[in-house]
Amino acid sequence: MSEYDIQRIDAAEARPLRRALLRPAQPLAAVDYAADHDPASLHLGAFKDGVLVGVASTHPQPMPGSHRDTGVWRIRDVAVEHGHRGRGVGAWLLERCIAHASTQQGSVVWCTARVGAYGFFVRMGFARSGPPIEDPEEGPQYTLYADVPPLERSWKIS
C-alpha cells in the first residue's frame, strides 16, 4: 500500500474522477453536492505516481430512517480506477473517512452502495439498513451503516 499516497483534496479535484467512475453519462455538475461545501466535510484522493486514482468524501448528514440527528456522517463516492482496485486503496480511503468522522465526534457512518459495491462495505464492517432502494438512474442500492470506533490510529491526514 505504500506505493499510494492518500491526501486531503478539494471537492473540485474529486469531481472529475467521481463523474468518470460513478456517473459517466451525467454532467460534471451532477457530482457537485451541496455538502461538498460544508466546512466539516473531508475529501480524500489516492495518488499513484502523482496521478489521482481514487477518491472518497464524508460529511455530516442524518441517515434516512434513523432517529439520530447528531454524530451521523455520510460516506460518499468511494471510487477507485479499475486498474487500481483490489489493492486496498478503497479500504484505505474509507478508513480515513471513518477516522475523520471519529475526530469530529461522529458515532455512526452510513452510505448508499450499488449492488457491485455492497460486498466491499460489508467486508469493511457495514450492515444493511432496510430493503434495497430502486434508483431510476443507478439501479438498486443499499443503505449501509457502521458504528464509528474511537480513533486509535497514529497517522494524520495531511
QUIJO-V470453 format. One line per field, one symbol per residue. ss: DSSP state (A for helix, B for strand, O for the rest). phi: phi as a letter, one per 20 degrees, with the letter a starting at -180 (. if undefined). psi: psi as a letter, one per 30 degrees, with the letter a starting at -180 (. if undefined). A space follows every 10 residues. Layout:
ss = ???
phi = ???
psi = ???
This chain:
ss = OOOBBBBBOO AAAAAAAAAA AAOOOOOAAA AOOAAAAOOO OBBBBBBBOO BBBBBBBBBB OOOOOOOOOO OBBBBBBBBB OAAAOOOOAA AAAAAAAAAA AAAOOOOBBB BBBBAAAAAA AAAOOOBBOO OOBBBOOOBB BBBBBBBOOO OOOOOOOO
phi = .ffdcecfce gfffggfgfg edbfedfgff ddegfgeffe fccccddcln dfcbbacbbf agegneeedd mdceeclfbc ggfdfmdnff ffffgfffff gffdmfdbdb bdcfgfdgfg fffenedfcn fgdeefednf cdecbbfefg fcfeecfe
psi = fffkkklkll eeffeeeeee ffhfflleff gjkeffgkff lkkkkkkjhg kjfllllklk kkkkflfkfl gkkkkkhjkk kefglgggee eeeeeeeeee eefggkfkll lkkleffeee eefggllkja llkjkfefak lkkllkkjlk kglflkk.
